[in-house]
Amino acid sequence: MSLLKFLVSKAFVKQIVLAVIIIIALVFITRWWLGSTTNHDERIAVPNVKGMTLDLVSQELENADLRYFIIDSANFNPDYPKYSVIDQEPNAGKFVKENRQIYLVLNPSGYQKMTIPPIVGKTRRQAEPSLKALGFEIGKVTYVDWIGKDEVRDIRHKGKRVKAGDRLEKTSVIDLVLGNGKGDYRDAISDDSSDEN
């Protein structure tokens, strides 16, 4: 049998038609299977969970068939309650598929604690920028008799003495006790010797 006769024979044509039918059936079955397993075209609007506590967030996202993952936050936001959501990704109103993970940023319990730098003995012009750069606020400034004008003699927080190395929350108010320039050099010598003991 020649090749040309085989290509036009009923057996070959039946094989070709059967192969085309099988390919079309496989394409339809694959599309149906992918659509049912990947929830194609099924979209859920992401709810707004900003400001909610974790209990409410868990319930809200569970009702929407969504999951969540918590990202820690070091930036305290006083406009939101402690341990509430301050940001989310994807944002509210975006459409996602079922069981999608929503990333949440939580508000910590308070501002981050910062270490007080060594500023006693420095001038006010040196001390204030150092404190402000760390996020502290300058409160009341008082003066005591001391030879060095505007030299920091003491630092206080809420009336209590604090020292370099102590840790306070960012935005804490620090009061400065400065020299008024009216002291005597003997006071400075006696103060230095008492610091060494």
N, C-alpha and C positions, 0 to 999 in steps of 0.2 A: 504494500500500500504506500503510495507516495505521500509526501508531507502535505501537499495541497489538498488531496482527497481527505486526509485526516482532519485538517483544519476546518473543513466544511461539513464534516460528518455529524450526524445527530448526536453521537456519544460525546464528541468534543463540545458542541454547543450546550448540551445538557450540563456538562461539567462546569463550563463558564457561568451559565445562569445560576447553577447551584452555589458556586463560589461567591458570586455577587450577592445573592440572597443571604448567605451566611455572614458576609462582611457587613452588610446593612444591619442585620439583626444584632451582630456584636456591637456595632456603633451605638445603636439604640439602647441595648442592655447596659453598656458601659456608661452612657450619659445618664440613664435612670439611676444606676447604682451610685455614681458620683454625686448626683443631685440629692439623693436621700441620705448619704453619709456625711456630706460636707455642708448640709443645710443651705445649699445654693439659693440665693435670692431671699433667704429668711434673715431679716435684720431686726435688731433690737436697739431702741434709742437708749443711750447711756443716761441714767438718772443723775441729777445734781446732788452729790453727797457732801459738798463743802459745808463745814460747820457742824456736821453730824458726829456723834460719838460712834465708836466702833460697833456697839450693839445695834444701833439704828442702821448703820452702813451695812452690816452683815445681813440684816433682815431685808433691807431695800434691794441689795444686789442679788440675794437668793431668790427673791420674788421675780426678778428680771432674768433669772437663769444666767447670772454672771458671777465670776469669781473675783477676788481681790488679793493684792500683794502689797504689804506695807513697806514704804521706804522711810527710814528715819529722817528726822529733820533736826538740825542744830539751830535753826533760826526761829526763835519764839515770836509769835505774832499776837500782841495783846488784844487784837480785835476778835480773836476766836477763843472759845473755851479750851482749857488744857485737854490734851489728848484727843482733840477733834481733828477732822480732816481740813487741811488748809489748801490742798491742791490735789488734782486728780488728772490722770492721763489714761485714756482719751477724755477730753472735756465733755461736760454735760451736753446732751443733744446730738452728739455724734452717733452714727449707726455702726453697730458691730454685730458679729455673729454670736450665736448662743454659746455660752460657756467661755467667753472671752475673759481674759484676766485684766482687771482694772488696777492701775498702780496708784497708790494713795500716799500722800505726804502728810504725816501727823504733826500737830503742834506739840512741842515738848511741854513739860510741866512748868518751865520757867526759862528765863534767859540763861544763856551759856555762862559758866563761871570763868572769870578772868583773874589772872594773878596780878596783884598790885606790884608795880615796879619800884625799885629803890629810888625814892625822890627826896627823902629827908636829907637836908644839907644842900639841895639844889635850889636854884632861884625859882620864883613863881613862873617866870617866862619859860623855863625848862620843864617844870613839873606839869603845868596845865596841859600843854599839847600831848605829853606822854600819857596822861590819864584819859584825855578825850580820844586819843587814837585807839585806845583799848575799849572805848564805849562807855566809860564812866562819865558822870556829870559832876561838875564842880558846884558845890553847895556854898555854905557860909564860909567867909574868910575872916578870921580874927587875928589880932596882932598881940604879941607879947614882947617884953623888953628883951632885945637881943641885938648884938652888934651888927649882924648882917641884915641889911634892909631887904625885905621880901624873900629872905631865905626860909625854906620850909623847915619848921621845927617839929611839927607833929601832923599826923593825918588821922581823921576820925570818920566813923560811919555810924549814924544814928546815935551819936553821943559817946560811942565806945572807941577807944584807941585801936587802930589797926596798923600793921607794919608791912614792909616789903615781904612778899612771899605769901601773904594771906590771899584767899580767893573770895571774890565777891561776884554777884551776878552783874552781867552787863547792864548798863543804865543805872547802877547804884550811885547814890549821891555821896560824894566824898567832900568833907569839910577840911579846909586847910588852916593850920596855925602857922603864921609867918612871923619873922622877926621885924621889929619896927625901926631898927637902926639906932636905938637909944641905949643899947647895952654898953658894957665895958669889956675890953679885951680880956680882963681877968676872969669874967664870967665864961668867956669862950674857952679859956684854958682849963678852968675847973670842970666845965661840961665835957670837954674832950677827955680829960683824965677819968671822969666818972664813966664815960662810955667804954673805956678800955678795961675797966674792972668788971 
